[in-house]
């Protein structure tokens, strides 16, 4: 797989993640800054590191499952390795400009 093809899959993963929303906030999880890293490997494994807005997030299990399903649905991904981390903890500085605009913070 060429670097360009890997980049194409990573971009498709980002697009898939932009379709996943935290049910409590009307912004997709990618623009919220909940996705810390995406590392797609030529063997078809997508390593995703993400966080939640708070460690005691009431929708944590659902959100993690939605992320796994979204990434698994991307062509070229055969396995999703998801790591949930709280280091660094999420805060509003992780929001994209689009998310800030959507939430009225700009």
Secondary structure, DSSP 8 states (H G I E B T S, - for coil): --HHHHHHHHHHHHHHHTT-B-TTSSSBTTTTT-EEEEEE-TTSEEEEEE--SSTT-TTHHHHHHHHHHHHHTSTT--EEEEEE--SS---GGG--HHHHHHTT--
